Amino acid sequence: MGPVASGAVARNLSPMKRALIILALAAAAPLLAQASETWLGLAPCELCLWQRWPYWAAAGFAALALALPRFAGVLLSLAGLAAIASGLLGGFHLGVEQGFWPSPLAGCKAATAGGAMSIEDMLKSLAPTPNKPCDAPAFLIPGLPISMAAMNMVYGLGLGALSLGLARQGARA
């Protein structure tokens, strides 16, 4: 479907349908991440957990757009910005995984033997959760060299663009 046809489809969607689409897609990301932990045993790091919050904010804005269709354009724009924030966090996380920069979060550091610490001191210094350093990529699909952080970056930026596009199309309709 070309840009003209997809634009026509978007104009034919009611504000409620636009909001439902964004609500479903925004909630799907953190739910899929949780499912990958529960059923696939993927361990999240602290940056992984941070990337989920903007999706919940986006879902909340989309839910508000359902309740307040008069303000759907503004609320879907805010949902788009929240999704973009998660995509940007995913990009930052991808940079940490690739070694371009270190994570500023203390929970992202791998446990080290450190100086002349005793075994008891080292055990006390270990964080209970998350149990994975942020520079160790998690792969959802074995053999596909795209980490969860990279997938989140693409998904968040794409969802943000979709949400902003739907908000703009709704304003024109």
Contacts in CASP RR format, 6 or more apart in sequence:
PFRMAT RR
TARGET T0000
AUTHOR 0000-0000-0000
METHOD contacts of the structure
MODEL  1
MGPVASGAVARNLSPMKRALIILALAAAAPLLAQASETWLGLAPCELCLW
QRWPYWAAAGFAALALALPRFAGVLLSLAGLAAIASGLLGGFHLGVEQGF
WPSPLAGCKAATAGGAMSIEDMLKSLAPTPNKPCDAPAFLIPGLPISMAA
MNMVYGLGLGALSLGLARQGARA
1 9 0 8 1.000
7 169 0 8 1.000
10 18 0 8 1.000
10 165 0 8 1.000
10 166 0 8 1.000
10 169 0 8 1.000
10 170 0 8 1.000
11 169 0 8 1.000
11 170 0 8 1.000
11 172 0 8 1.000
11 173 0 8 1.000
13 21 0 8 1.000
13 166 0 8 1.000
13 169 0 8 1.000
14 69 0 8 1.000
15 65 0 8 1.000
15 69 0 8 1.000
15 72 0 8 1.000
15 73 0 8 1.000
15 170 0 8 1.000
16 66 0 8 1.000
16 69 0 8 1.000
16 72 0 8 1.000
18 65 0 8 1.000
18 72 0 8 1.000
18 76 0 8 1.000
18 166 0 8 1.000
18 167 0 8 1.000
18 169 0 8 1.000
18 170 0 8 1.000
19 62 0 8 1.000
19 63 0 8 1.000
19 65 0 8 1.000
19 66 0 8 1.000
19 69 0 8 1.000
19 72 0 8 1.000
19 75 0 8 1.000
19 76 0 8 1.000
20 62 0 8 1.000
20 66 0 8 1.000
21 162 0 8 1.000
21 166 0 8 1.000
22 58 0 8 1.000
22 59 0 8 1.000
22 61 0 8 1.000
22 62 0 8 1.000
22 65 0 8 1.000
22 76 0 8 1.000
22 79 0 8 1.000
22 80 0 8 1.000
22 159 0 8 1.000
22 162 0 8 1.000
22 163 0 8 1.000
22 166 0 8 1.000
23 59 0 8 1.000
23 60 0 8 1.000
23 62 0 8 1.000
23 63 0 8 1.000
23 66 0 8 1.000
25 159 0 8 1.000
25 162 0 8 1.000
26 55 0 8 1.000
26 56 0 8 1.000
26 58 0 8 1.000
26 59 0 8 1.000
26 60 0 8 1.000
26 62 0 8 1.000
26 79 0 8 1.000
26 82 0 8 1.000
26 83 0 8 1.000
26 159 0 8 1.000
26 163 0 8 1.000
27 55 0 8 1.000
27 56 0 8 1.000
27 59 0 8 1.000
29 52 0 8 1.000
29 55 0 8 1.000
29 86 0 8 1.000
29 152 0 8 1.000
29 155 0 8 1.000
29 156 0 8 1.000
29 159 0 8 1.000
30 52 0 8 1.000
30 55 0 8 1.000
30 56 0 8 1.000
33 44 0 8 1.000
33 48 0 8 1.000
33 51 0 8 1.000
33 52 0 8 1.000
33 148 0 8 1.000
36 42 0 8 1.000
36 140 0 8 1.000
36 148 0 8 1.000
37 43 0 8 1.000
37 44 0 8 1.000
40 140 0 8 1.000
42 138 0 8 1.000
42 140 0 8 1.000
42 148 0 8 1.000
43 130 0 8 1.000
43 131 0 8 1.000
43 132 0 8 1.000
43 138 0 8 1.000
44 130 0 8 1.000
44 132 0 8 1.000
44 138 0 8 1.000
45 107 0 8 1.000
45 108 0 8 1.000
45 130 0 8 1.000
45 132 0 8 1.000
45 133 0 8 1.000
45 134 0 8 1.000
45 136 0 8 1.000
45 138 0 8 1.000
46 103 0 8 1.000
46 105 0 8 1.000
46 107 0 8 1.000
46 108 0 8 1.000
46 130 0 8 1.000
46 134 0 8 1.000
47 89 0 8 1.000
47 90 0 8 1.000
47 92 0 8 1.000
47 93 0 8 1.000
47 96 0 8 1.000
47 103 0 8 1.000
47 105 0 8 1.000
47 108 0 8 1.000
47 134 0 8 1.000
47 149 0 8 1.000
48 93 0 8 1.000
48 130 0 8 1.000
48 134 0 8 1.000
48 138 0 8 1.000
48 148 0 8 1.000
48 149 0 8 1.000
49 130 0 8 1.000
50 89 0 8 1.000
50 105 0 8 1.000
51 86 0 8 1.000
51 87 0 8 1.000
51 89 0 8 1.000
51 90 0 8 1.000
51 93 0 8 1.000
51 149 0 8 1.000
51 152 0 8 1.000
52 86 0 8 1.000
53 86 0 8 1.000
54 82 0 8 1.000
54 83 0 8 1.000
54 85 0 8 1.000
54 86 0 8 1.000
54 87 0 8 1.000
54 89 0 8 1.000
55 82 0 8 1.000
55 83 0 8 1.000
55 86 0 8 1.000
55 156 0 8 1.000
57 79 0 8 1.000
57 82 0 8 1.000
57 85 0 8 1.000
58 78 0 8 1.000
58 79 0 8 1.000
58 80 0 8 1.000
58 82 0 8 1.000
58 83 0 8 1.000
58 86 0 8 1.000
58 159 0 8 1.000
58 160 0 8 1.000
58 163 0 8 1.000
59 79 0 8 1.000
60 79 0 8 1.000
61 75 0 8 1.000
61 76 0 8 1.000
61 78 0 8 1.000
61 79 0 8 1.000
61 80 0 8 1.000
61 82 0 8 1.000
62 75 0 8 1.000
62 76 0 8 1.000
62 79 0 8 1.000
62 163 0 8 1.000
64 71 0 8 1.000
64 75 0 8 1.000
65 71 0 8 1.000
65 72 0 8 1.000
65 73 0 8 1.000
65 75 0 8 1.000
65 76 0 8 1.000
65 79 0 8 1.000
68 75 0 8 1.000
72 167 0 8 1.000
72 170 0 8 1.000
73 167 0 8 1.000
73 170 0 8 1.000
73 171 0 8 1.000
74 167 0 8 1.000
76 163 0 8 1.000
76 164 0 8 1.000
76 166 0 8 1.000
76 167 0 8 1.000
77 163 0 8 1.000
77 164 0 8 1.000
77 167 0 8 1.000
79 160 0 8 1.000
79 163 0 8 1.000
80 159 0 8 1.000
80 160 0 8 1.000
80 161 0 8 1.000
80 162 0 8 1.000
80 163 0 8 1.000
80 164 0 8 1.000
80 167 0 8 1.000
81 160 0 8 1.000
81 164 0 8 1.000
83 156 0 8 1.000
83 157 0 8 1.000
83 158 0 8 1.000
83 159 0 8 1.000
83 160 0 8 1.000
83 163 0 8 1.000
84 156 0 8 1.000
84 157 0 8 1.000
84 160 0 8 1.000
84 161 0 8 1.000
86 152 0 8 1.000
86 156 0 8 1.000
87 152 0 8 1.000
87 153 0 8 1.000
87 154 0 8 1.000
87 155 0 8 1.000
87 156 0 8 1.000
87 157 0 8 1.000
88 153 0 8 1.000
88 157 0 8 1.000
89 152 0 8 1.000
90 149 0 8 1.000
90 150 0 8 1.000
90 152 0 8 1.000
90 153 0 8 1.000
90 156 0 8 1.000
91 149 0 8 1.000
91 150 0 8 1.000
91 152 0 8 1.000
91 153 0 8 1.000
93 103 0 8 1.000
93 134 0 8 1.000
93 149 0 8 1.000
93 152 0 8 1.000
93 153 0 8 1.000
94 147 0 8 1.000
94 149 0 8 1.000
94 150 0 8 1.000
94 153 0 8 1.000
95 101 0 8 1.000
96 102 0 8 1.000
96 103 0 8 1.000
96 108 0 8 1.000
96 134 0 8 1.000
96 135 0 8 1.000
96 149 0 8 1.000
97 134 0 8 1.000
97 135 0 8 1.000
97 136 0 8 1.000
97 137 0 8 1.000
97 147 0 8 1.000
97 149 0 8 1.000
99 135 0 8 1.000
102 135 0 8 1.000
103 109 0 8 1.000
103 134 0 8 1.000
103 135 0 8 1.000
105 134 0 8 1.000
106 127 0 8 1.000
107 127 0 8 1.000
107 130 0 8 1.000
107 134 0 8 1.000
108 133 0 8 1.000
108 134 0 8 1.000
108 135 0 8 1.000
109 133 0 8 1.000
110 133 0 8 1.000
110 135 0 8 1.000
110 136 0 8 1.000
111 122 0 8 1.000
111 125 0 8 1.000
111 126 0 8 1.000
113 122 0 8 1.000
114 122 0 8 1.000
117 125 0 8 1.000
132 138 0 8 1.000
137 147 0 8 1.000
137 148 0 8 1.000
137 149 0 8 1.000
138 147 0 8 1.000
138 148 0 8 1.000
138 149 0 8 1.000
139 145 0 8 1.000
139 146 0 8 1.000
139 147 0 8 1.000
139 148 0 8 1.000
140 148 0 8 1.000
140 151 0 8 1.000
END
